[in-house]
Structures are given as structure tokens and as C-alpha cells.
Amino acid sequence: MTIEAQSAVAAAVVVQSERVLLERRRVAEGAVSWQFPAGKIEPEEAPGEAAARETEEETGLLVVPHSVLGQRAHPMTSRKIQYIACRPVGGETVIASADEVAGLTWATHGEIPQYVPHGLFQPVQGHLDAALLS
């Protein structure tokens, strides 16, 4: 596995009841403090598996990945991120990893800019436009 693959991150875009799950990291990465549940993809782990694992570890929510929305090098952190649309299947949304997560919210479409003022990756924004405004 290459170094690039080892440092890749999977982000879970979780929608439920016309809201999207966002978490506030305990340690902000530059201007990024609110984001989707995310973490490094482990060796031999698929991005969807990583997104589901990180969501459960950080928020207690059990999710199933259903589609890849896209990937990019994040413009503020330069981390390679793969965005995975996920649907919740169980668990309860709580701060399950207090050393990493300082807050959780289920944001409506109109609230997203308050949490992510720099905007979202276009394929993610398109997915949320369809999922939250339907």
C-alpha cells in the first residue's frame, strides 16, 4: 500500500430526517472545525468500511455506506478525502470519542453554511441538495 493510500481519509455523509450529521472536532484543522465524521482508511479497509467504522467510533451511530460521492485533496488541509454517502441503521447519536469530538449536530440544509462557511465539495453539496430538499 502506498503512503498516499495510507494517509487517505474517508468521510461519512449521513442524512436522516432531512438533516445531515456534522461533528465539531476537538482540535480544528486550520479553519475547519465542523465536518463530517471521518478518519484514516486502515490498510486492507475499503473507504465505505472506514466511513462506517469512524462514524460509530466517534458518534455511536451505526451506518451503512451506499455510494461514493467523490474524492479530492481538501483545499484547506491537503488531506486526500473520499466522501461516502451513508444511511443510519441503528445506534444513538452521542459523543462516543470525547478526545476527538467536541460537539455533534444534525443540520438542516439552510444551517450548513453556519457550520461550514467555506462551502462543501460540489458532489457532496449536490447530494445534500437532493437529499435534504426533496
C-alpha positions as CSV (number, residue, x, y, z in Angstrom):
1,M,0.0,0.0,0.0
2,T,1.4,3.4,-0.9
3,I,1.9,6.3,1.6
4,E,-0.8,8.2,-0.3
5,A,-3.3,5.4,0.3
6,Q,-2.3,5.0,3.9
7,S,-3.0,8.7,4.6
8,A,-6.3,8.8,2.8
9,V,-9.4,9.7,4.9
10,A,-13.0,8.5,4.5
11,A,-15.8,11.0,5.4
12,A,-19.3,9.8,6.1
13,V,-22.1,12.0,4.8
14,V,-25.0,10.8,6.9
15,V,-28.5,12.0,6.2
16,Q,-31.6,11.3,8.3
17,S,-34.9,13.1,8.6
18,E,-33.8,15.8,6.2
19,R,-30.7,16.7,8.3
20,V,-27.0,15.9,7.9
21,L,-24.7,14.8,10.7
22,L,-21.8,17.1,11.5
23,E,-19.3,17.0,14.2
24,R,-17.0,19.6,15.8
25,R,-13.5,18.3,16.2
26,R,-11.8,18.9,19.5
27,V,-8.7,20.1,17.6
28,A,-9.6,22.2,14.5
29,E,-7.6,21.7,11.3
30,G,-6.9,25.2,10.3
31,A,-10.3,26.9,9.6
32,V,-12.0,23.5,9.6
33,S,-13.7,22.7,12.8
34,W,-17.2,21.3,11.9
35,Q,-17.0,18.4,9.4
36,F,-18.5,15.0,8.6
37,P,-17.5,12.0,10.7
38,A,-14.2,11.0,9.2
39,G,-10.9,9.2,9.8
40,K,-8.0,7.4,8.2
41,I,-8.6,4.4,6.0
42,E,-6.8,1.5,7.6
43,P,-4.7,-0.9,5.4
44,E,-7.0,-3.5,3.7
45,E,-10.1,-1.5,4.6
46,A,-12.4,-0.1,1.9
47,P,-13.4,3.6,2.1
48,G,-17.0,2.7,2.9
49,E,-15.9,0.4,5.8
50,A,-13.7,3.2,7.2
51,A,-16.5,5.8,7.0
52,A,-18.9,3.4,8.8
53,R,-16.2,2.5,11.4
54,E,-15.3,6.1,12.1
55,T,-18.9,7.2,12.4
56,E,-19.6,4.5,15.0
57,E,-16.3,5.2,16.9
58,E,-16.9,9.0,17.0
59,T,-20.7,9.3,17.2
60,G,-22.1,5.9,18.3
61,L,-24.3,5.8,15.2
62,L,-24.3,2.6,13.1
63,V,-24.3,3.4,9.4
64,V,-24.2,1.5,6.1
65,P,-22.3,3.1,3.2
66,H,-24.3,3.2,-0.1
67,S,-22.4,5.3,-2.6
68,V,-19.1,7.1,-3.2
69,L,-19.8,10.8,-3.7
70,G,-16.2,11.7,-4.8
71,Q,-12.7,12.3,-3.7
72,R,-10.3,15.2,-3.5
73,A,-7.4,16.8,-1.8
74,H,-9.1,19.1,0.8
75,P,-8.3,22.7,-0.2
76,M,-7.6,23.7,3.5
77,T,-5.9,20.6,4.9
78,S,-4.5,19.0,1.7
79,R,-5.7,15.6,3.0
80,K,-6.9,13.1,0.4
81,I,-10.6,12.6,1.3
82,Q,-13.1,10.2,-0.1
83,Y,-16.7,11.2,0.7
84,I,-19.2,8.3,1.2
85,A,-22.9,8.7,1.4
86,C,-24.2,6.6,4.4
87,R,-27.6,5.8,5.9
88,P,-28.1,5.2,9.6
89,V,-29.3,1.7,10.6
90,G,-29.0,1.8,14.4
91,G,-27.3,3.2,17.5
92,E,-27.8,6.5,19.1
93,T,-26.0,9.8,18.2
94,V,-23.7,10.6,21.1
95,I,-20.2,11.9,21.5
96,A,-18.6,8.5,21.7
97,S,-15.0,9.7,21.4
98,A,-14.6,12.8,23.7
99,D,-10.9,13.0,23.0
100,E,-11.7,13.7,19.3
101,V,-15.2,15.1,19.1
102,A,-16.4,18.2,21.0
103,G,-19.9,18.5,19.6
104,L,-22.5,16.9,17.3
105,T,-25.4,18.4,15.4
106,W,-28.0,17.3,12.8
107,A,-28.0,20.4,10.5
108,T,-30.8,21.3,8.1
109,H,-29.8,22.3,4.5
110,G,-30.1,26.0,5.4
111,E,-27.9,25.6,8.5
112,I,-25.0,24.0,6.7
113,P,-23.3,27.4,5.9
114,Q,-23.3,28.3,9.6
115,Y,-21.2,25.2,10.3
116,V,-19.2,25.0,7.1
117,P,-18.8,28.6,5.9
118,H,-16.2,27.8,3.3
119,G,-18.6,25.7,1.4
120,L,-18.8,22.0,0.5
121,F,-17.2,19.9,-2.1
122,Q,-19.6,20.1,-5.1
123,P,-20.5,16.4,-5.4
124,V,-21.3,16.4,-1.6
125,Q,-23.3,19.7,-2.0
126,G,-25.3,18.1,-4.9
127,H,-26.0,15.0,-2.9
128,L,-27.2,17.1,0.1
129,D,-29.3,19.4,-2.1
130,A,-31.1,16.3,-3.4
131,A,-31.4,14.5,-0.1
132,L,-32.3,17.5,2.1
133,L,-34.6,19.4,-0.2
134,S,-36.6,16.5,-1.5
